[in-house]
Amino acid sequence: MAAVTVAEAPEVLQECGCKGIRTCLICERQRSGDPSWQVPPQKRDRFMYCAHTGWAVGAEESDFEGWAFPFPGVTLIEDFVTREEEAELVRLMDRDPWKLSQSGRRKQDYGPKVNFRKRKLRVAGFRGLPSFSWEVVRRMALYPGLEDFRPVEQCNLDYRPEWGSAIDPHLDDSWLWGERLVSLSLLSSTVLSMGHEAPGSLLLCPAPPGSLEPLVEGVLAFSRSILCQDVEVAIPLPRRSLLVLSGAARHQWQHAIHRRHITARRVGATFRELSAEFCSGGKQQALGQQLLQLALSFQGRPV
């Protein structure tokens, strides 16, 4: 007789961790009819990131189809882990407790306790990254641009469609966290949405059909512009891929994951390195060295 596969039932949460204007499906059902809890509208003009060329290309059937602009600071490594490694990583994550977080997420933090507003941190209780991340971190160093990447913090986020999980547009801190943000996508694919809230315009140039290689190699002829605040760039994140944000993509473009792009359980593990202030030659290098020694001992539990 053939084996019968029983689908795992969705995990039901009775409460959430939303605060202020943050919402999820759980608290929205409790506050039905309140217009202040509505999901914010989408940006008007969408572009798709092309990993092959490093350009953002106007979405099909949009007003900017056939137009593009350079989008530096994004590296996408597909199939960074195998299916078997993915399953084992999530199994080990699920052995540790998850805490309720905002916008329908759960989280696990492996890092120092930080008050970013007051620029203070507390080392007590931080024992390092989890042991199961040792191979992930070792493998990162095999790729160009990550040879010297030494993470000091890992944050795991659990997204579920039945919770209305999302993460609002934001820039990661740059007082403690350094130049590169590195994120591993597990269990399902999603889309990272990039937005620019600063005033000003982006210059666009025509995108030849099928390929942007002539633009990369030749002279750029910009002949159209668009307001930065109207633009959203969609970066597809395949399952088991590793994303690196640096430069403008890290410091100038806010990143988000919209609710509509969570179609199955997704676990994202983000690794952060220290800023220059906490590295060799910085005024807090001693503290930085202490944090690194703890982090790379790989003896951590969620804090």
HELIX and SHEET records of a PDB file:
HELIX    1   1 LEU A   25  GLN A   30  1                                   6    
HELIX    2   2 PRO A   35  TRP A   37  5                                   3    
HELIX    3   3 ARG A   83  ARG A   95  1                                  13    
HELIX    4   4 SER A  131  SER A  133  5                                   3    
HELIX    5   5 TRP A  134  MET A  140  1                                   7    
HELIX    6   6 PRO A  161  TRP A  163  5                                   3    
HELIX    7   7 GLU A  213  GLU A  217  1                                   5    
HELIX    8   8 CYS A  228  ASP A  230  5                                   3    
HELIX    9   9 GLY A  247  HIS A  251  1                                   5    
HELIX   10  10 ARG A  259  HIS A  261  5                                   3    
HELIX   11  11 ALA A  276  PHE A  278  5                                   3    
HELIX   12  12 GLN A  285  ALA A  295  1                                  11    
SHEET    1   A 9 ILE A 167  HIS A 170  0                                        
SHEET    2   A 9 GLN A 254  ILE A 257 -1                                        
SHEET    3   A 9 THR A 190  GLY A 195 -1                                        
SHEET    4   A 9 VAL A 231  LEU A 237 -1                                        
SHEET    5   A 9 ASP A  45  CYS A  50  1                                        
SHEET    6   A 9 TRP A  55  GLY A  58 -1                                        
SHEET    7   A 9 TRP A  67  PRO A  70 -1                                        
SHEET    8   A 9 SER A 201  PRO A 206 -1                                        
SHEET    9   A 9 ARG A 224  LEU A 227 -1                                        
SHEET    1   B 7 VAL A  74  ILE A  77  0                                        
SHEET    2   B 7 LEU A 242  LEU A 245 -1                                        
SHEET    3   B 7 TRP A 177  LEU A 186 -1                                        
SHEET    4   B 7 ARG A 266  LEU A 274 -1                                        
SHEET    5   B 7 GLU A 153  TYR A 159 -1                                        
SHEET    6   B 7 ARG A 105  TYR A 110 -1                                        
SHEET    7   B 7 LYS A  99  LEU A 100 -1                                        
SHEET    1   C 2 LYS A 113  ASN A 115  0                                        
SHEET    2   C 2 LYS A 120  ARG A 122 -1                                        
END                                                                             
